[in-house]
Amino acid sequence: MKQRIDGSLNHFWKISYGQIYPALKLLVDQGYARVKDTAQEGKPDKKEYEITPEGIEALKRWLAQPITELPVEKNELLLKLFLADIKIWNRRSTIWRAIMKNSVNAMIRMKRSKR
């Protein structure tokens, strides 16, 4: 999982092994994901995680929230744009507009606060 994250998100979202599994456990505990153990020959069971319908709704709500800062190592705008391209959206253009509107407004606020 870390290799997949590093291969796709590493340019704008750094993550460590110590963050991945506690986050997955929290998502399962909150009902946003489910986990299934899959037997592997000669290896320990593999845990496979899948997003739930509640998780999809929570992700949509998070994507629509305004971004208040743009740090270099964890760029929330780029993460949202990356995740918004997932094929689960049936209202993709609405989500894109909300992300862009919130992001532009946040950048304007940040620019004003630096004056």
C-alpha positions as CSV (number, residue, x, y, z in Angstrom):
1,M,0.0,0.0,0.0
2,K,2.8,2.4,0.9
3,Q,4.4,1.7,-2.5
4,R,1.2,2.6,-4.3
5,I,0.8,5.8,-2.3
6,D,4.4,6.8,-2.9
7,G,4.1,6.0,-6.6
8,S,1.0,8.2,-7.1
9,L,0.7,10.7,-4.2
10,N,4.3,11.3,-3.1
11,H,4.8,14.5,-5.1
12,F,2.2,16.2,-2.9
13,W,1.3,14.0,0.0
14,K,4.0,12.3,2.2
15,I,3.0,9.4,4.4
16,S,4.7,6.9,6.6
17,Y,3.9,3.3,7.5
18,G,3.1,4.5,11.0
19,Q,0.2,6.6,9.6
20,I,-1.3,4.1,7.2
21,Y,-2.5,1.3,9.5
22,P,-3.9,3.5,12.3
23,A,-5.8,5.5,9.6
24,L,-7.2,2.3,8.1
25,K,-8.3,1.1,11.5
26,L,-10.0,4.4,12.2
27,L,-11.8,4.3,8.9
28,V,-13.0,0.7,9.6
29,D,-14.1,1.7,13.2
30,Q,-16.1,4.6,11.8
31,G,-17.8,2.5,9.1
32,Y,-16.1,4.2,6.2
33,A,-14.2,1.1,5.1
34,R,-14.4,-2.7,5.7
35,V,-11.6,-5.1,5.9
36,K,-11.4,-8.8,4.8
37,D,-8.7,-11.3,5.6
38,T,-7.6,-13.2,2.5
39,A,-5.5,-16.4,2.9
40,Q,-2.2,-16.6,1.1
41,E,-0.2,-19.7,0.5
42,G,3.0,-19.7,2.5
43,K,2.4,-16.2,3.8
44,P,0.4,-14.5,6.6
45,D,-3.2,-13.6,5.7
46,K,-3.5,-10.4,3.7
47,K,-5.9,-7.6,4.8
48,E,-7.9,-6.1,1.9
49,Y,-9.7,-2.8,2.5
50,E,-12.7,-1.6,0.6
51,I,-14.5,1.8,0.9
52,T,-18.2,1.6,2.1
53,P,-21.1,3.7,0.8
54,E,-20.8,5.7,4.0
55,G,-17.1,6.1,3.3
56,I,-17.9,7.4,-0.2
57,E,-20.3,10.0,1.2
58,A,-17.7,11.1,3.8
59,L,-15.1,11.4,1.1
60,K,-17.5,13.5,-1.0
61,R,-18.2,15.8,2.0
62,W,-14.4,16.2,2.7
63,L,-13.7,16.9,-1.0
64,A,-16.3,19.8,-0.9
65,Q,-14.8,21.4,2.3
66,P,-12.7,24.5,1.7
67,I,-8.9,24.3,1.9
68,T,-7.4,26.7,4.4
69,E,-3.7,26.3,3.8
70,L,-1.4,24.8,1.2
71,P,1.6,23.3,2.9
72,V,4.4,21.8,0.6
73,E,4.6,18.3,2.0
74,K,0.8,17.7,2.4
75,N,-1.0,19.7,-0.3
76,E,-4.7,19.1,0.4
77,L,-5.7,20.8,-2.9
78,L,-3.7,18.4,-5.0
79,L,-4.9,15.4,-2.9
80,K,-8.5,16.4,-3.4
81,L,-8.0,16.8,-7.1
82,F,-6.3,13.4,-7.3
83,L,-9.0,11.7,-5.3
84,A,-11.9,13.5,-7.2
85,D,-10.8,11.6,-10.3
86,I,-11.9,8.3,-8.8
87,K,-14.6,6.7,-10.9
88,I,-17.2,6.7,-8.1
89,W,-18.5,10.1,-8.9
90,N,-21.8,10.5,-10.7
91,R,-21.8,14.3,-10.1
92,R,-18.1,14.8,-10.8
93,S,-18.5,18.3,-12.4
94,T,-20.4,19.5,-9.3
95,I,-17.6,18.2,-7.0
96,W,-14.9,19.8,-9.2
97,R,-16.7,23.2,-9.2
98,A,-17.0,23.0,-5.4
99,I,-13.4,22.1,-5.0
100,M,-12.2,24.9,-7.3
101,K,-14.6,27.5,-5.7
102,N,-13.5,26.6,-2.2
103,S,-9.8,26.6,-3.2
104,V,-9.9,29.9,-5.0
105,N,-11.7,31.5,-2.0
106,A,-9.2,30.0,0.4
107,M,-6.3,31.4,-1.7
108,I,-7.9,34.8,-1.8
109,R,-8.3,34.7,2.0
110,M,-4.7,33.6,2.5
111,K,-3.4,36.4,0.2
112,R,-5.5,39.0,2.1
113,S,-4.2,37.8,5.5
114,K,-0.6,38.3,4.4
115,R,-1.1,42.0,3.6
